[in-house]
């Protein structure tokens, strides 16, 4: 039992745990829609698109979170604008923005004579450095994410399953898509400090994807995804402590492992269900 509890008696590990739990809840609210709409590439592009703002903020001695927010706003506006270009596919526009923002970030870093910008934390996170004020920021981000998710639930739902119907119902799918991009940007900005931009998809995509075979509604996917993300955080920090591995990477790796485990078990369940006829679980439109 001491092996299980000893790491969490340390103050900075406690902060990391609470930070990871808050981020898991934020990522669950945004990541569920990302999984349902097949927007994983967009999430990856937006996470790497934070580099220019973070690099510039670090170079000028500013707040990295503010720099990340600015980059997220630019990426969101860019994706929204390019998505309205009829002759350009959305993936092409996202890919161009991805490369452009990443290149700009590298250029900004290269302008530093001493390369003072520490990219390690940006790329891989620093979950063990979460402070009390960081928890307050994450709590505020979670509150904002929940408000957006509740108010936009009907529009997001229609957008995820039938964009034309959303337009017919007067739900303004373009505006809903822009707001959804903002929610995704919020989740990424909140998460990059915990697991870094290279691993942010571990918490953004893996828990909702793992929850999908077991939940019967979109809200159920979100709730189960938040629980799985919190489990990955707890287990990742525990393994990191005892194995002396990178904390953020261990959390992300465990989240992905839970995804594979979930789908392996659900595959076995479906095989048994085919042998004994029973209604398969179907995601309900709530």
Secondary structure as UniProt FT lines:
FT   HELIX           2..5
FT   HELIX           6..9
FT   HELIX           11..37
FT   HELIX           40..48
FT   TURN            49..50
FT   HELIX           51..59
FT   TURN            60..61
FT   HELIX           64..83
FT   TURN            86..87
FT   HELIX           90..110
FT   TURN            113..114
FT   HELIX           119..124
FT   HELIX           127..129
FT   HELIX           132..151
FT   HELIX           153..161
FT   HELIX           163..168
FT   TURN            169..170
FT   HELIX           173..195
FT   TURN            197..199
FT   HELIX           200..204
FT   HELIX           206..211
FT   TURN            212..214
FT   HELIX           218..243
FT   HELIX           247..275
//
